[in-house]
Amino acid sequence: MNRAEIIAVGSELLTPYRLDTNSLFLTEELNRLGIAVVRKSVVADDRQALAAAFREALERADLVVSTGGLGPTEDDLTREAAADALDRRLLLDESVLENIRERFARLGRAMAPNNQRQAMVPEGAAVLPNSSGTAPGLWIETGERAVLLLPGPPGELRRIFAERARPLIERRAGARRMAHRMLRAVGLPESDVDHRVAPIYQSYADVETTILATPEGIEIHLTRWSDDQAESTRVLDELAARIATTLGDAVFSTEGETLDGAIARELQQAGLSVAVAESCTGGIVSSRLTRIPGSSLFFLGGAVCYSNQMKTAWAGVPAELIERHGAVSSEVAIALAEGARSATGAALGLGLTGIAGPGGGTPEKPVGTVHIALAHEGGVREQLILFAGDRERIRRLAAQSALDILRRHLLRARRERG
């Protein structure tokens, strides 16, 4: 057993209002057991469509895992659809029914008649008790393949999987396991990253390489399946090191660390602190730095100086400087950075000002114009960057760039210290 498909059941998952998060958990767990998830699908509460999905999945995969559709209502049709696909009868399991009755009794409530549907079990299925709810999981073997039906509520699903399903899968899984490494980079577009590293990863035929653009940078995923974990570790270490060398300072982690985490580590190792005065990003930079546990050790404070008056009152930016150069200017960004550093006593001060849009731009300063400054003991570094996109994208990219400027300064400082 080394290939799995996941079927997320529920018409609500085909609307803009609900996300399928269970498949992420299941993919991680199955990968740890040496099983590759080769396909995921979302299917509405339709008995015929569900049955067809089960049949098709069983043609491709050794293990089919469904989530949801095991409740007591008329639109909970996973049991029926699985039975249809496997050509098995649905039988009433008296022990399951009794467990449901006892659960309601403990809660001091009467069991509704439709809860009896949750005690209907496909012929030959093994019941996986649910200690957190009324719908049990079901394990159905069909030749060399198996079907696992799990309830939709994440807490129930995770508990049944850990307590009941994982041992069943482990017994059928082989010795093959997945080794994974993730590198993260910032400051380069996805296409540039791939152009630089493709000649390297293409020489490793047994490693799957995926390059993804995410809101917080570029992710490079390296995956190798093997029954020799030591060899996989060696191969991925070698490949990751070659990629990191090629991309240089753009890589901030070879172990999946976040940019915020990398900055926090550098600040703490150097014994430095930082403060922020930001305008167009509205507190995003401060928020990201403070989401790291223990951030009070290196983050002294932040001010969202959105209006010109607050730039003066909170960061000490001279009003005449704003009037002379405009709120969006290198001079004001530098004053914000120096003001944040001076007001808090931080070793480093970050200042950001820009035009996030959709309005406010001019031919000289179009929407997307952002000035970022970093004040430190040796002076100030300021950078003008032009971003494209809507308001939220500009704000997000501006914050990301400010954090990267801070990170690269810390790298240079570390090298100078030796």
C-alpha positions as MATLAB code, in Angstrom:
seq = 'MNRAEIIAVGSELLTPYRLDTNSLFLTEELNRLGIAVVRKSVVADDRQALAAAFREALERADLVVSTGGLGPTEDDLTREAAADALDRRLLLDESVLENIRERFARLGRAMAPNNQRQAMVPEGAAVLPNSSGTAPGLWIETGERAVLLLPGPPGELRRIFAERARPLIERRAGARRMAHRMLRAVGLPESDVDHRVAPIYQSYADVETTILATPEGIEIHLTRWSDDQAESTRVLDELAARIATTLGDAVFSTEGETLDGAIARELQQAGLSVAVAESCTGGIVSSRLTRIPGSSLFFLGGAVCYSNQMKTAWAGVPAELIERHGAVSSEVAIALAEGARSATGAALGLGLTGIAGPGGGTPEKPVGTVHIALAHEGGVREQLILFAGDRERIRRLAAQSALDILRRHLLRARRERG';
ca = [
       0.000    0.000    0.000;
       1.735    3.164   -1.154;
      -0.817    5.323   -3.028;
      -3.822    7.072   -1.517;
      -6.655    9.330   -2.620;
      -8.664   11.623   -0.358;
     -12.314   12.445   -0.971;
     -13.668   15.432    0.961;
     -17.439   15.102    1.148;
     -19.852   18.003    1.532;
     -21.693   20.450   -0.669;
     -20.601   23.228    1.697;
     -16.993   22.632    0.617;
     -17.972   23.673   -2.902;
     -19.031   27.124   -1.731;
     -16.780   30.108   -0.862;
     -17.597   29.728    2.842;
     -15.914   26.490    3.930;
     -12.422   25.106    3.428;
     -11.310   21.491    3.411;
      -8.567   21.452    6.049;
      -8.855   17.758    6.932;
      -7.017   16.680    3.790;
      -3.934   18.652    4.854;
      -3.751   16.741    8.127;
      -4.381   13.415    6.404;
      -1.748   14.051    3.735;
       0.889   14.740    6.361;
      -0.048   11.633    8.351;
      -0.159    9.370    5.311;
       3.178   10.663    4.057;
       4.734    9.790    7.400;
       3.491    6.245    6.916;
       5.127    6.027    3.497;
       1.947    6.582    1.496;
       1.844    9.184   -1.252;
      -1.391   11.087   -1.747;
      -1.832   11.109   -5.518;
      -5.186   12.874   -5.767;
      -7.687   14.863   -3.712;
     -11.261   15.627   -4.689;
     -14.234   17.472   -3.230;
     -17.627   15.912   -3.909;
     -21.095   17.260   -3.152;
     -23.658   15.429   -1.034;
     -24.872   13.392   -3.985;
     -25.085    9.617   -3.644;
     -24.401    8.793   -7.287;
     -21.537   11.273   -7.602;
     -19.985    9.967   -4.382;
     -20.277    6.338   -5.435;
     -18.623    7.168   -8.751;
     -15.825    8.988   -6.919;
     -15.163    5.936   -4.732;
     -15.134    3.577   -7.736;
     -12.748    5.765   -9.710;
     -10.430    6.278   -6.751;
     -10.229    2.545   -6.094;
      -9.039    2.035   -9.657;
      -6.051    4.293   -9.026;
      -5.165    4.029   -5.351;
      -4.450    1.379   -2.723;
      -6.173    3.407   -0.011;
      -9.178    5.720   -0.353;
      -9.899    8.019    2.586;
     -13.104   10.044    2.783;
     -13.939   12.794    5.243;
     -17.444   13.919    6.140;
     -20.928   12.759    5.276;
     -21.278   10.375    8.233;
     -23.752   12.467   10.203;
     -27.414   11.685   10.937;
     -29.124   13.910    8.361;
     -30.581   13.036    4.977;
     -27.700   14.654    3.105;
     -25.078   12.519    4.913;
     -24.611    9.881    2.236;
     -21.025    8.647    2.502;
     -21.939    5.274    4.023;
     -24.509    4.613    1.336;
     -22.226    5.722   -1.488;
     -19.310    3.601   -0.266;
     -21.609    0.577    0.024;
     -22.882    1.198   -3.517;
     -19.345    1.473   -4.890;
     -18.271   -1.758   -3.186;
     -21.537   -3.557   -3.957;
     -22.190   -4.292   -0.294;
     -25.292   -4.156    1.844;
     -25.768   -1.664    4.671;
     -26.450   -3.461    7.945;
     -27.537   -2.113   11.322;
     -24.770   -2.545   13.887;
     -26.497   -2.894   17.253;
     -23.317   -2.175   19.231;
     -22.839    1.145   17.432;
     -26.487    2.023   18.011;
     -26.155    1.258   21.703;
     -23.052    3.441   21.971;
     -24.938    6.316   20.382;
     -27.864    5.859   22.788;
     -25.493    5.787   25.772;
     -23.784    8.965   24.590;
     -27.094   10.817   24.422;
     -28.092    9.413   27.826;
     -24.865   10.730   29.400;
     -25.738   14.148   28.018;
     -29.248   13.900   29.428;
     -30.846   14.027   25.994;
     -33.093   11.743   23.995;
     -31.653   10.290   20.809;
     -33.408   11.507   17.673;
     -34.603    8.696   15.377;
     -32.379    9.832   12.505;
     -29.253    9.145   14.600;
     -29.905    5.467   13.922;
     -28.557    6.081   10.412;
     -25.101    6.440   11.958;
     -25.259    2.801   13.064;
     -25.653    1.549    9.479;
     -22.419   -0.148    8.450;
     -21.336   -1.539    5.053;
     -21.152   -5.314    5.170;
     -17.719   -6.508    6.305;
     -16.592   -3.092    7.590;
     -14.619   -2.716   10.811;
     -16.079   -0.066   13.112;
     -13.616    2.524   14.453;
     -15.187    3.893   17.662;
     -15.544    7.651   18.009;
     -14.990    8.777   21.599;
     -15.704   12.414   20.685;
     -18.909   12.107   18.659;
     -21.690    9.869   17.427;
     -20.349    8.933   13.977;
     -17.802    6.092   14.067;
     -15.123    5.725   11.458;
     -15.277    2.703    9.148;
     -12.489    0.566    7.685;
     -13.416   -1.564    4.678;
     -10.963   -3.937    3.026;
     -11.524   -5.011   -0.561;
      -8.794   -7.328   -1.798;
      -5.447   -5.538   -1.668;
      -7.144   -2.175   -1.293;
      -8.926   -0.443    1.576;
     -11.451    2.335    2.154;
     -11.375    4.487    5.270;
     -14.441    6.586    6.108;
     -13.870    9.342    8.663;
     -16.255   11.937   10.133;
     -15.883   15.557    9.095;
     -15.353   17.423   12.419;
     -11.546   17.824   12.629;
     -11.282   16.900   16.312;
     -13.168   13.655   15.787;
     -11.321   12.816   12.579;
      -7.872   13.336   14.098;
      -8.630   11.297   17.173;
     -10.054    8.337   15.247;
      -7.125    8.436   12.861;
      -4.544    8.478   15.652;
      -6.205    5.890   17.864;
      -7.787    3.527   15.340;
      -6.842    4.071   11.716;
      -3.091    4.608   11.880;
      -2.328    1.100   13.242;
      -4.450   -0.462   10.482;
      -2.628    1.482    7.787;
       0.801    0.819    9.290;
       0.263   -2.920    9.057;
      -0.363   -2.648    5.318;
       2.233    0.008    4.507;
       5.657   -1.094    3.311;
       9.098    0.021    4.418;
       9.195    2.923    1.974;
       9.102    6.342    3.625;
       9.115    9.948    2.499;
      12.003   12.279    3.299;
      11.289   15.976    2.844;
      13.242   19.205    2.965;
      11.941   22.743    2.443;
      14.084   25.753    1.649;
      12.706   29.262    1.795;
      13.958   32.248   -0.154;
      13.006   35.885   -0.480;
      13.903   38.748   -2.785;
      13.793   36.736   -6.009;
      10.810   35.951   -8.257;
       9.729   32.331   -8.691;
      10.897   32.194  -12.310;
      14.362   33.471  -11.402;
      14.703   30.915   -8.619;
      13.740   28.079  -10.942;
      16.061   29.304  -13.695;
      19.012   29.282  -11.295;
      18.403   25.971   -9.573;
      16.804   23.829  -12.305;
      20.187   22.598  -13.613;
      20.930   21.376  -10.101;
      17.734   19.582   -9.167;
      17.270   18.089  -12.612;
      20.410   16.032  -12.022;
      18.672   14.264   -9.109;
      16.234   11.967  -10.904;
      14.978   10.357   -7.698;
      14.070   13.657   -6.003;
      10.773   15.449   -6.627;
      11.309   19.221   -6.643;
       8.482   21.730   -6.355;
       8.928   25.514   -6.377;
       6.060   27.582   -4.998;
       5.455   31.310   -4.718;
       3.775   32.066   -1.382;
       2.778   35.304    0.367;
       5.960   35.074    2.449;
       8.494   34.172   -0.226;
       9.512   31.271   -2.428;
       9.366   27.719   -1.120;
      11.521   24.961   -2.608;
      10.237   21.512   -1.632;
      12.512   18.487   -2.035;
      10.958   15.025   -1.629;
      12.520   11.581   -1.904;
      10.763    8.244   -1.360;
      12.939    5.330   -0.271;
      13.232    2.487    2.207;
      16.710    3.805    3.077;
      16.156    6.903    5.185;
      19.834    7.505    5.825;
      20.491    7.662    2.095;
      17.518    9.982    1.572;
      18.823   12.317    4.265;
      22.255   12.371    2.645;
      20.854   13.079   -0.823;
      18.526   15.857    0.341;
      21.249   17.447    2.484;
      23.535   17.522   -0.540;
      20.903   18.937   -2.888;
      19.712   21.537   -0.374;
      23.277   22.716    0.206;
      23.894   23.111   -3.531;
      20.664   25.084   -3.996;
      21.411   27.309   -1.003;
      24.902   28.062   -2.336;
      23.505   28.979   -5.750;
      20.811   31.301   -4.376;
      23.087   32.856   -1.755;
      21.580   35.299    0.726;
      18.148   34.951   -0.855;
      17.800   31.692    1.106;
      16.883   32.336    4.706;
      16.069   28.784    5.752;
      16.916   25.222    4.714;
      14.699   23.672    7.391;
      11.366   25.373    6.716;
      11.901   28.242    9.174;
       9.766   31.348    8.583;
      11.288   34.701    7.692;
      10.039   36.078   11.009;
      11.682   33.180   12.825;
      14.977   33.667   11.000;
      15.015   37.360   11.936;
      14.158   36.577   15.550;
      17.027   34.087   15.720;
      19.515   36.571   14.241;
      18.404   39.374   16.582;
      18.675   37.209   19.665;
      22.048   35.761   18.704;
      23.387   39.276   18.137;
      21.740   40.650   21.271;
      20.007   43.357   19.249;
      16.546   44.924   19.441;
      14.283   46.531   16.866;
      11.406   49.033   16.780;
       9.131   49.936   13.890;
       7.298   53.031   12.641;
       5.095   52.080    9.716;
       2.531   53.944    7.700;
       1.284   52.182    4.537;
       1.630   48.684    6.018;
      -0.638   49.540    8.935;
       1.131   47.367   11.519;
       1.854   44.266    9.410;
       5.593   44.371   10.126;
       5.050   44.687   13.871;
       2.447   41.931   13.782;
       4.787   39.524   12.036;
       7.677   40.196   14.380;
       5.506   39.758   17.454;
       3.938   36.481   16.366;
       7.221   34.808   17.323;
       7.118   33.432   20.913;
       9.435   35.416   23.152;
       9.438   38.423   20.814;
       9.594   40.796   23.786;
      13.287   39.880   23.998;
      14.042   41.688   20.726;
      10.983   43.740   19.697;
      10.642   46.933   21.726;
       7.605   48.467   20.069;
       5.869   49.678   16.959;
       3.762   52.648   15.925;
       1.289   52.875   13.048;
       1.896   56.493   12.039;
      -0.814   56.754    9.428;
      -1.586   60.451    9.496;
       1.024   63.160    9.089;
       0.220   64.435   12.564;
       0.996   61.044   14.101;
       4.237   60.784   12.154;
       5.273   63.917   13.999;
       3.731   63.121   17.383;
       4.774   59.458   17.643;
       7.966   59.213   15.582;
       9.258   62.767   15.804;
       9.166   63.418   12.063;
       9.443   67.215   11.620;
       6.273   68.644   10.114;
       8.301   70.868    7.787;
      10.085   67.769    6.448;
       6.752   66.226    5.500;
       5.571   69.478    3.950;
       8.768   69.891    1.941;
       9.213   66.317    0.663;
       5.790   64.741    1.092;
       4.736   61.972    3.442;
       5.871   59.368    0.905;
       9.551   60.152    0.486;
      12.963   58.823    1.369;
      13.420   61.675    3.851;
      10.271   60.763    5.791;
      11.085   57.033    5.749;
      14.505   57.813    7.213;
      12.956   60.081    9.850;
      10.469   57.343   10.775;
      13.261   54.801   11.179;
      15.397   57.148   13.249;
      12.375   58.201   15.280;
      11.441   54.605   16.117;
      15.012   53.876   17.177;
      15.359   57.069   19.223;
      11.979   56.822   20.960;
      12.475   53.237   22.123;
      16.226   52.918   22.531;
      16.262   50.004   20.095;
      19.462   49.096   18.295;
      17.592   49.100   14.998;
      14.706   51.164   13.678;
      12.532   50.346   10.663;
      10.498   53.029    8.904;
       7.984   52.509    6.092;
       5.880   54.945    4.103;
       4.154   54.462    0.782;
       1.060   54.585   -1.399;
      -0.909   51.342   -1.197;
      -3.803   52.592   -3.312;
      -6.119   52.321   -4.986;
      -6.070   56.111   -4.921;
      -3.470   58.667   -3.891;
      -0.943   58.080   -6.657;
       0.574   60.715   -8.948;
       2.749   60.488  -12.074;
       5.789   61.191   -9.884;
       4.681   58.849   -7.079;
       2.390   56.173   -8.520;
       0.413   53.678   -6.489;
       2.860   51.062   -5.265;
       5.608   53.536   -4.363;
       7.119   52.511   -1.029;
      10.136   53.867    0.863;
      11.752   51.615    3.477;
      14.504   52.768    5.817;
      16.588   50.958    8.402;
      18.389   53.022   11.037;
      21.293   51.438   12.929;
      24.362   52.431   14.878;
      26.370   53.098   11.737;
      23.779   55.185    9.912;
      20.669   54.670    7.795;
      19.952   52.512    4.760;
      16.971   53.603    2.640;
      15.403   51.940   -0.379;
      12.664   52.911   -2.839;
      10.671   49.990   -4.219;
       7.796   50.061   -6.709;
       5.223   47.313   -6.212;
       2.431   46.260   -8.556;
      -0.971   44.890   -7.596;
      -3.949   45.751   -5.459;
      -3.860   47.400   -2.061;
      -3.434   44.236    0.004;
      -0.718   42.860   -2.246;
       1.257   46.104   -2.070;
       0.969   46.210    1.720;
       2.001   42.573    2.057;
       4.975   42.898   -0.283;
       6.117   46.107    1.408;
       6.140   44.390    4.800;
       7.961   41.395    3.341;
      10.603   43.641    1.782;
      11.101   45.571    5.017;
      11.678   42.336    6.908;
      14.107   41.150    4.252;
      16.053   44.410    4.457;
      16.299   43.879    8.208;
      17.392   40.251    7.733;
      20.104   41.092    5.216;
      21.466   43.816    7.513;
      21.714   41.278   10.319;
      23.541   38.846    8.011;
      26.080   41.508    7.044;
      26.559   42.467   10.677;
      27.153   38.837   11.645;
      29.775   38.408    8.941;
      31.526   41.581   10.009;
      31.645   40.290   13.571;
      33.269   37.151   12.233;
];
